[in-house]
Amino acid sequence: MSFPLLTATAALPAIGAIATAAVPAAKRTAAKWLALMFSLATLALAITVLVRFDPDGDRYQLTESHSWIADFGVRYELGVDGIAVALIALTALLIPFIVLAGWHDADPLETGSRRWRPTQGFFALILAVEAMVIISFEATDVFLFYIFFEAMLIPMYFLIGGFGDRAHKDGEEKAATQRSYAAVKFLLYNLAGGLIMLAAVIGLYVVAGNFSLTEIAQARANGELEMATSTERWLFLGFFFAFAVKAPLWPLHTWLPNAMQESTAPVAVLITAVVDKVGTFAMLRFCLQLFPEASKWATPVILVLAVISIIYGALLAVGQRDIKRLIAYASISHFGFIVMGIFAMTSQGQSGATLYMVNHGISTAVLMLIAGFLISRRGSRLIADFGGVQKVAPVLAGTFLIGGLATLSLPGLAPFVSEFLVLVGTFTRYPVIGIIATFGIVLAALYTLVLYQRTMTGPVKPEVAAMPDLRVREIAVVAPLVVLLVFLGVYPKPVTDVVNPAVKQTLSDVQKKDPQPEVEAAK
């Protein structure tokens, strides 16, 4: 029997979560180092998955299958394609940086009557989320996927509500109220999507007789499983609604700005760079593969929603006064690009969307973590409370600028390649949608450069005059991510080589081919 590599990759952070939570309360530093060691070990396993995966091999590799709930046809089935491998690598890469960045975020308060939850709990919850996200990327049994798709809400709820941002000027009691509101809103939105998806999962079982993604997709492709048009559309809508909430796609996005605003910066990165990717990934894996005809039927409406997300998110980002809310609305705009690329139904669009998931995770991590370091120094999230930071903390300002330029997809940085592919892939089939979406780029330049100008340039405000520059730990957090932004911006081939075969198979599922160019290239 071969070594269950996929199970080990998901189980290791889960074991780490239990071990970290079990560390005695007085051993806070030991708990931090233990969490970091488990996150690095998980990264090593994720790299092993990446190395062992053959892009030119079978669609799903490193598969595992065991009977679980036999009476209901539920199996413990795991397998990864190129898209899943890329996102597992992203998740495992970001968690150690999230742990390092949040090194002091759960330390006890020095003043005030309330105390933070134990440090051990903070890092244990992060590892628990990592375990659930990784197995969600690996699951090829629909019911198994659903369980962890929903279960990850529990640790996220406690991370948002129990370990919120300390940069509040309204008093501790009001801050706690706002954190609770954000956590409950996050939970209710995602639970509502999950309950609708559960009904669709049950409906799929009634129609197909099992929960195996590979078996159902193969039966559909061979004509052995027929679904009535109305049935397929209702099931598709049930799945898509849950994924659109998680993504988040307009108009189901309103939980994200509150959640990111009230979270610590590392938890905000965990939300938008890791957890939310499960939603867009699932659109590719489940919506398109299980319901190809319904996916094509819904494409025009989804593309309109995606374009609204792009423009709406960017416009609201321009008008924000809170740094974290600005980054949250920018992420809503970026997720619009990802969804647009997925449903453009072209190889360029879907390859760009998958690459965008990876690149957005890295660029958002850089920008949000630097913003977190900035906010912790000043004790405020308001843009107006900063000014002239680049004169007193040039390294901090420089890395913040790189993160911002990546956010606006500057050529030479990783997000540019993915955004360009999405726009090209969309324009070849839906030119009007592609043209409208390009206005999101202009708005991204506006909100990014205005943010930098107002916080980093101009006269030095007295409150930031003594602001220290990045410390060694903080440089260790952002420097590797900045290097990766530049590397993938210049040479994205390592990622595209992994994801492109899976993209071609996804297009084959929906029986779509790239549009032929209207003018033939000169020979």
Secondary structure as GFF3:
##gff-version 3
##sequence-region A 1 523
A	DSSP	alpha_helix	5	21	.	.	.	ID=ss1
A	DSSP	alpha_helix	28	52	.	.	.	ID=ss2
A	DSSP	beta_strand	61	69	.	.	.	ID=ss3
A	DSSP	three_ten_helix	70	72	.	.	.	ID=ss4
A	DSSP	beta_strand	74	80	.	.	.	ID=ss5
A	DSSP	alpha_helix	82	101	.	.	.	ID=ss6
A	DSSP	alpha_helix	119	138	.	.	.	ID=ss7
A	DSSP	alpha_helix	142	151	.	.	.	ID=ss8
A	DSSP	alpha_helix	153	162	.	.	.	ID=ss9
A	DSSP	alpha_helix	172	208	.	.	.	ID=ss10
A	DSSP	alpha_helix	213	221	.	.	.	ID=ss11
A	DSSP	alpha_helix	229	246	.	.	.	ID=ss12
A	DSSP	alpha_helix	255	262	.	.	.	ID=ss13
A	DSSP	alpha_helix	265	269	.	.	.	ID=ss14
A	DSSP	pi_helix	270	275	.	.	.	ID=ss15
A	DSSP	alpha_helix	277	282	.	.	.	ID=ss16
A	DSSP	pi_helix	283	287	.	.	.	ID=ss17
A	DSSP	alpha_helix	288	290	.	.	.	ID=ss18
A	DSSP	alpha_helix	292	318	.	.	.	ID=ss19
A	DSSP	alpha_helix	323	343	.	.	.	ID=ss20
A	DSSP	alpha_helix	347	378	.	.	.	ID=ss21
A	DSSP	three_ten_helix	383	385	.	.	.	ID=ss22
A	DSSP	alpha_helix	389	392	.	.	.	ID=ss23
A	DSSP	alpha_helix	394	407	.	.	.	ID=ss24
A	DSSP	alpha_helix	414	427	.	.	.	ID=ss25
A	DSSP	alpha_helix	431	437	.	.	.	ID=ss26
A	DSSP	alpha_helix	439	456	.	.	.	ID=ss27
A	DSSP	three_ten_helix	462	464	.	.	.	ID=ss28
A	DSSP	alpha_helix	472	490	.	.	.	ID=ss29
A	DSSP	alpha_helix	493	509	.	.	.	ID=ss30
###
